[in-house]
Amino acid sequence: MIRIIGLSVFLWIGITACDGQTNDKIVLGAEQLDLLVSKLQNKRVALLVNHTSRVGNTHLADTLMSLGINLVKIFSPEHGFRGQAADGEVVNDAVDKKTELPIVSLYGSAKKPTPAHLENVDVVIFDIQDVGVRFYTYISSLYYMMEACGENGKTVMILDRPNPNSFVDGPMLESEFKSFVGVIPIPIAHGMTVGELAKMMLGEKWLNEGIQCELEIIPMKNYSHNMSYTLPIKPSPNLPTQNAITWYPSLCLFEGTVVSVGRGTETPFEIIGNPEMNDYPFSFTPVSIKGVSNHPPHENKKCYGLDLRNIQAEPNISLKYLIEFYNQYPDKDQFFTPYFNTLAGTDKLKDQIIAGMTESAIKLTWQKGLNTFKEKRKKYLIYK
């Protein structure tokens, strides 16, 4: 069963905000404390959260504990509970020094909670700021948590937050490319909030063997998909600015190539380059930055390329720079790595670029899949 708390009131408010009749502030799911307390009293509560899980300037864990909610443990995703682990760095189980709660890592030896992890839990709260992109692994952690909760008779409660990249674009994930950076058959940019996406996971029976879990969603108030939203806190170590967040859906594909996206600099996902591309005047040198990028690609090597810090990303997946850099790279056979197909969710995109197809021609091949997805997506939208 899916329960969306307070939805009818929200929809009216969201429509007026969309029409420009009010400037009411977005009220996040986590900020609706009276509702949370009433739902969580006398429950054993676990949290799947990270450093973005804040109510004002206070972490959700501290807030709920101060309100007398019985927190029993914390599950942590990639980058850890406090968001201090570098990209790809294994996160270990631990005990949080501030709350003294046990932390179970979902980015270490296991990605999915075991029955023992959930034995003393009634409700798991998911409250993490996502960026609306298939290969951002927080939604993969939610997927496996929902699966585990369905298998063990536990409830998942999602405290919804905005999607800063609320558009739909990119190739669809093909089943043979399923991985932790792509667990469900959606395009690169899905244009949904986490709450909406969780509804879709259940409605389309995407969890293992179509298993269902008890799902409750605390929707936002005063939010609609056509709103721009600037994140108050960086969602992960290598997305430090709003500009990086908006470039991320397009530039992350470079992680499956020989091109650096600026990891190991102060401006990751705002600059791109490679040591062999010395016809470009702009340059940067990646270095090890502990807790951000311990060993970045092309570490201590000068890379030449483009500075996108003052260029605003359009609300779509751009292939412009990917095609340009492939065409300019001297050894084209070495440009792509095997990881590219995993990120793209298909082997077709690489072949299309190698074949010399234009961006517009490539995007035409996405349309059938995107149209089918958009039609399915309509059933699960909470917000206008």
For each residue, the residues with C-beta under 8 A, 3 or more apart:
1: 214 215
2: 199 202 215 216 217
3: 215 216 217
4: 7 195 216 217 219 382
5: 35 39 216 217 218 219
6: 9 10 32 35 218 219 221
7: 4 10 11 219 382
8: 11 12
9: 6 12 13 221
10: 6 7 13 14 219 220 221 382
11: 7 8 14 15 384
12: 8 9 15 16
13: 9 10 16 17 22 24 221 222
14: 10 11 17 18 221 222 223 224 383 384
15: 11 12 18 19 224 384
16: 12 13 19 21 22
17: 13 14 20 21 22 23 24 222 223 224 227
18: 14 15 224 226 227 384
19: 15 16
20: 17
21: 16 17
22: 13 16 17 222
23: 17
24: 13 17 221 222
25: 222
26: 162 220 221 222 223 227 229
27: 31 32 220 221 222
28: 31 32 55 159 160 161 220
29: 32 127 158 159 160 161 195 217 218 219 220
30: 36 53 54 55 60 63 127 159 161 218
31: 27 28 55 56
32: 6 27 28 29 35 36 218 221
33: 36 37 55 63 67
34: 37 38
35: 5 6 32 38 39 218
36: 30 32 33 39 40 64 67 69 159 218
37: 33 34 40 41 67 68 69
38: 34 35 41
39: 5 35 36 43 157 216
40: 36 37 43 45 64 69 70 123
41: 37 38 69
42: 70
43: 39 40 69 70 122 123
44: 70 72 120 121 122 123
45: 40 64 69 70 71 72 121 122 123 124 125
46: 71 72 73 74 75 118 121 123 124 125
47: 53 60 61 64 71 73 74 75 124 125 127
48: 74 75 76 77 106 124 125 126 127 128 141 142 145
49: 53 59 60 61 74 75 76 81 125 126 127 128
50: 53 76 77 79 80 81 82 83 128 138
51: 54 59 79 81 82 83 84 233
52: 83 128 129 161 231 233 235
53: 30 47 49 50 59 60 61 127 128 129
54: 30 51 57 58 59 60 232 233
55: 28 30 31 33 58 59 60 63
56: 31
57: 54
58: 54 55 62 63
59: 49 51 53 54 55 62 63
60: 30 47 49 53 54 55 63 64 125 127 159
61: 47 49 53 64 65 71 74 96 99 101
62: 58 59 65 66 98 99
63: 30 33 55 58 59 60 66 67
64: 36 40 45 47 60 61 67 69 71
65: 61 62 68 69 71 99
66: 62 63
67: 33 36 37 63 64
68: 37 65
69: 36 37 40 41 43 45 64 65
70: 40 42 43 44 45
71: 45 46 47 61 64 65 74 99 101
72: 44 45 46 101 120 121
73: 46 47 101 102 103 104 117 120 121
74: 46 47 48 49 61 71 81 96 99 101 102 103 104
75: 46 47 48 49 103 104 105 106 113 117 124 141 145
76: 48 49 50 80 81 91 103 104 105 106 107
77: 48 50 80 91 106 107 128 137 138 141
78: 85 88 91 107 137 138 141 236
79: 50 51 83 84 85 86 87 89 91 107 236 237
80: 50 76 77 83 84 85 91 105 107
81: 49 50 51 74 76 94 96 103
82: 50 51
83: 50 51 52 79 80 236 237
84: 51 79 80 237 291
85: 78 79 80 89 90 91 107 237 291
86: 79 89 237 289 290 291 292 293 294
87: 79 236 237 238 263 292 293
88: 78
89: 79 85 86 294
90: 85 105 107 108
91: 76 77 78 79 80 85 105 106 107 108
92: 105 108
93: 102 103 104 105 108
94: 81 102 103 105
95: 100 101 102 103
96: 61 74 81 99 100 101 102 103
97: 100
98: 62
99: 61 62 65 71 74 96
100: 95 96 97
101: 61 71 72 73 74 95 96
102: 73 74 93 94 95 96
103: 73 74 75 76 81 93 94 95 96
104: 73 74 75 76 93 113 117
105: 75 76 80 90 91 92 93 94 108 109 110
106: 48 75 76 77 91 110 111 112 113 141 144 145
107: 76 77 78 79 80 85 90 91 111 137 141
108: 90 91 92 93 105
109: 105
110: 105 106 113 114
111: 106 107 140 141 144 180
112: 106 144 145 147 148
113: 75 104 106 110 117 118 144 145 148
114: 110 117 118 148
115: 118 119 148 151 152
116: 119
117: 73 75 104 113 114 121 148
118: 46 113 114 115 121 124 148 149 152 154
119: 115 116
120: 44 72 73
121: 44 45 46 72 73 117 118 124 154
122: 43 44 45 154 155
123: 40 43 44 45 46 154 155 156 157
124: 45 46 47 48 75 118 121 145 149 154 155 156 157
125: 45 46 47 48 49 60 157 158 159
126: 48 49 142 145 156 157 158 159 194 198
127: 29 30 47 48 49 53 60 158 159 161
128: 48 49 50 52 53 77 138 142 161 194 235
129: 52 53 161 231 233 235
130: 136 138 139 161 163 193 194 235
131: 136 163 164 165 235 239 245 248 249
132: 136 163 164 165 166 167 189 190 191 192 249
133: 136 165 188 189 190 248 249 252
134: 139 170 173 181 182 184 186 187 188 189 190 345
135: 181 182 188 252 343
136: 130 131 132 133 139 236 248
137: 77 78 107 140 141 180 181
138: 50 77 78 128 130 141 142 194
139: 130 134 136 142 143 183 184 194 197
140: 111 137 143 144 180 181 182 183
141: 48 75 77 78 106 107 111 137 138 144 145
142: 48 126 128 138 139 145 146 156 158 194 197 198
143: 139 140 146 147 183 184 201 206 207
144: 106 111 112 113 140 141 147 148 183
145: 48 75 106 112 113 124 126 141 142 148 149 156
146: 142 143 149 150 156 198 201 202 207 213 215
147: 112 143 144 150 151 207 208 211 213
148: 112 113 114 115 117 118 144 145 151 152 154
149: 118 124 145 146 152 153 154 155 156 213 214
150: 146 147 207 211 212 213
151: 115 147 148 211
152: 115 118 148 149
153: 149 214
154: 118 121 122 123 124 148 149 213 214
155: 122 123 124 149 213 214 215 216
156: 123 124 126 142 145 146 149 198 213 214 215 216
157: 39 123 124 125 126 215 216 217 218
158: 29 125 126 127 142 194 195 198 215 216 217 218
159: 28 29 30 36 60 125 126 127 218
160: 28 29 193 194 195 217 218 219 220 382
161: 28 29 30 52 127 128 129 130 193 194 220
162: 26 166 193 220 223 227 229
163: 130 131 132 166 191 192 193 225 229
164: 131 132 228 229 230 231 242 245 246
165: 131 132 133 189 191 245 246 248 249 315
166: 132 162 163 191 192 225 226 227 315
167: 132 189 191 315 316
168: 187 189 190 191 370 373 374 377
169: 187 188 189 249 316 317 366 370
170: 134 187 188 189 249 317 366 370
171: 187 188 344 345 346 348 349 366 369
172: 185 186 187 345 346 366 369 370 373
173: 134 177 178 182 184 185 186 187 345 346
174: 177 185 345 346
175: 178 185
176:
177: 173 174 182 341 342 344 345 346 347
178: 173 175 182 183
179: 182 183 342
180: 111 137 140 183
181: 134 135 137 140 342 343
182: 134 135 140 173 177 178 179 342 343 345
183: 139 140 143 144 178 179 180
184: 134 139 143 173 200 201 206
185: 172 173 174 175 206
186: 134 172 173 190 197 373
187: 134 168 169 170 171 172 173 190 366 369 370 373
188: 133 134 135 169 170 171 249 317 344 345
189: 132 133 134 165 167 168 169 170 249 316 317
190: 132 133 134 168 186 187 197 373 377
191: 132 163 165 166 167 168 225 377
192: 132 163 166 196 197 200 377 380 381
193: 130 160 161 162 163 196 197 220 382 383
194: 126 128 130 138 139 142 158 160 161 197 198
195: 4 29 158 160 198 199 217 218 219 382
196: 192 193 199 200 377 380 381 382 383
197: 139 142 186 190 192 193 194 200 201 380
198: 126 142 146 156 158 194 195 201 202 215 217
199: 2 195 196 202 203 215 217 380 382
200: 184 192 196 197 203 204 206 376 377 379 380
201: 143 146 184 197 198 204 206 207
202: 2 146 198 199 205 206 207 212 213 215
203: 199 200 379 380
204: 200 201 376
205: 202 210
206: 143 184 185 200 201 202
207: 143 146 147 150 201 202 210 211 212 213
208: 147 211
209:
210: 205 207
211: 147 150 151 207 208
212: 150 202 207
213: 146 147 149 150 154 155 156 202 207
214: 1 149 153 154 155 156
215: 1 2 3 146 155 156 157 158 198 199 202
216: 2 3 4 5 39 155 156 157 158
217: 2 3 4 5 29 157 158 160 195 198 199 382
218: 5 6 29 30 32 35 36 157 158 159 160 195
219: 4 5 6 7 10 29 160 195 223 382 383
220: 10 26 27 28 29 160 161 162 193 223 383
221: 6 9 10 13 14 24 26 27 32
222: 13 14 17 22 24 25 26 27
223: 14 17 26 162 219 220 227 383
224: 14 15 17 18 227 383 384
225: 163 166 191 381 383 384
226: 18 166 384
227: 17 18 26 162 166 223 224
228: 164
229: 26 162 163 164
230: 164 242
231: 52 129 164 234 235 242 245
232: 54
233: 51 52 54 129
234: 231 237 239 240 241
235: 52 128 129 130 131 231 239 245
236: 78 79 83 87 136 239
237: 79 83 84 85 86 87 234 240 291 292 293
238: 87 244 263 268 269 292 293
239: 131 234 235 236 244 245 248 268 269
240: 234 237 244 266 267 268
241: 234 244 245 267 270
242: 164 230 231 245 246
243: 246 247 270 308 309 312 313
244: 238 239 240 241 247 248 267 268 269 270
245: 131 164 165 231 235 239 241 242 248 269
246: 164 165 242 243 249 312 313 315
247: 243 244 250 251 269 270 308 313
248: 131 133 136 165 239 244 245 251 252 269
249: 131 132 133 165 169 170 188 189 246 252 317
250: 247 253 313 317 318 319 321 322
251: 247 248 254 261 269 272 308 321
252: 133 135 248 249 255 261 269 343
253: 250 256 257 322 340 343 344 349
254: 251 257 259 260 261 272 321 322 325
255: 252 261 339 343
256: 253 336 337 338 339 340 341 342 343 344
257: 253 254 322 325 326 335 336 337 340
258: 274 276 297 329 334 335 337
259: 254 272 273 274 277 305 325 329
260: 254 263 264 271 272 273 274 284 286 296 297 298 303 305
261: 251 252 254 255 268 269 271 272
262: 265 267 268 269 270 271 272 273 284 286
263: 87 238 260 268 286 292 293 296 297
264: 260 268 286 287 288 289 292 293 296 297 299
265: 262 268 271 284 285 286 287
266: 240
267: 240 241 244 262 270 271 309
268: 238 239 240 244 261 262 263 264 265 271 292 293
269: 238 239 244 245 247 248 251 252 261 262
270: 241 243 244 247 262 267 307 308 309
271: 260 261 262 265 267 268 282 284 305 306 307 308 309
272: 251 254 259 260 261 262 305 306 308 321 325
273: 259 260 262 277 280 282 283 284 303 304 305 306
274: 258 259 260 277 298 303 304 305 325 329
275: 278 298 301 302 303 304
276: 258 304 329 330 331
277: 259 273 274 280 303 304 305 325 328 329
278: 275 304
279: 304 328
280: 273 277 283 304 305 306
281: 304
282: 271 273 304 305 306 307
283: 273 280 302 303 304 305
284: 260 262 265 271 273 302 303 305
285: 265 300 301 302 303
286: 260 262 263 264 265 293 296 297 298 299 300 301 303
287: 264 265 296 299 300
288: 264 293 294 295 296 299
289: 86 264 292 293 294 296
290: 86 294
291: 84 85 86 237 294
292: 86 87 237 238 263 264 268 289
293: 86 87 237 238 263 264 268 286 288 289 296
294: 86 89 288 289 290 291
295: 288 299
296: 260 263 264 286 287 288 289 293 299
297: 258 260 263 264 286
298: 260 274 275 286 301 303
299: 264 286 287 288 295 296
300: 285 286 287
301: 275 285 286 298
302: 275 283 284 285
303: 260 273 274 275 277 283 284 285 286 298
304: 273 274 275 276 277 278 279 280 281 282 283
305: 259 260 271 272 273 274 277 280 282 283 284 325
306: 271 272 273 280 282 321
307: 270 271 282 310
308: 243 247 251 270 271 272 311 313
309: 243 267 270 271
310: 307
311: 308
312: 243 246
313: 243 246 247 250 308 318
314: 318
315: 165 166 167 246
316: 167 169 189
317: 169 170 188 189 249 250 363
318: 250 313 314 321 322 359
319: 250 322 323 353 359 362 363
320: 323 324 359
321: 250 251 254 272 306 318 324 325
322: 250 253 254 257 318 319 325 326 353
323: 319 320 326 327 353 358 359
324: 320 321 327 328
325: 254 257 259 272 274 277 305 321 322 328 329 335
326: 257 322 323 329 332 335 353 354
327: 323 324
328: 277 279 324 325
329: 258 259 274 276 277 325 326 332 334 335
330: 276
331: 276 334 335
332: 326 329 335 354
333:
334: 258 329 331
335: 257 258 325 326 329 331 332
336: 256 257 340 350
337: 256 257 258 340
338: 256 341 342
339: 255 256 342 343
340: 253 256 257 336 337 343 344 349 350
341: 177 256 338 344 345 346 347 349 350
342: 177 179 181 182 256 338 339 345
343: 135 181 182 252 253 255 256 339 340
344: 171 177 188 253 256 340 341 347 348 349 350
345: 134 171 172 173 174 177 182 188 341 342
346: 171 172 173 174 177 341 349
347: 177 341 344 350 351
348: 171 344 351 352 365
349: 171 253 340 341 344 346 352 353 362
350: 336 340 341 344 347 353 354
351: 347 348 354 355
352: 348 349 355 357 361 362 365
353: 319 322 323 326 349 350 356 357 362
354: 326 332 350 351
355: 351 352
356: 353
357: 352 353 361 362
358: 323 361 362
359: 318 319 320 323 362 363
360: 363 364
361: 352 357 358 364 365
362: 319 349 352 353 357 358 359 365 366
363: 317 319 359 360 366 367
364: 360 361 367
365: 348 352 361 362 368
366: 169 170 171 172 187 362 363 369 370
367: 363 364 370 371
368: 365 371 372
369: 171 172 187 366 372 373
370: 168 169 170 172 187 366 367 373 374
371: 367 368 374 375
372: 368 369 375 376
373: 168 172 186 187 190 369 370 376 377
374: 168 370 371 377 378
375: 371 372 378
376: 200 204 372 373 379 380
377: 168 190 191 192 196 200 373 374 380 381
378: 374 375 381
379: 200 203 376
380: 192 196 197 199 200 203 376 377
381: 192 196 225 377 378 384
382: 4 7 10 160 193 195 196 199 217 219
383: 14 193 196 219 220 223 224 225
384: 11 14 15 18 224 225 226 381
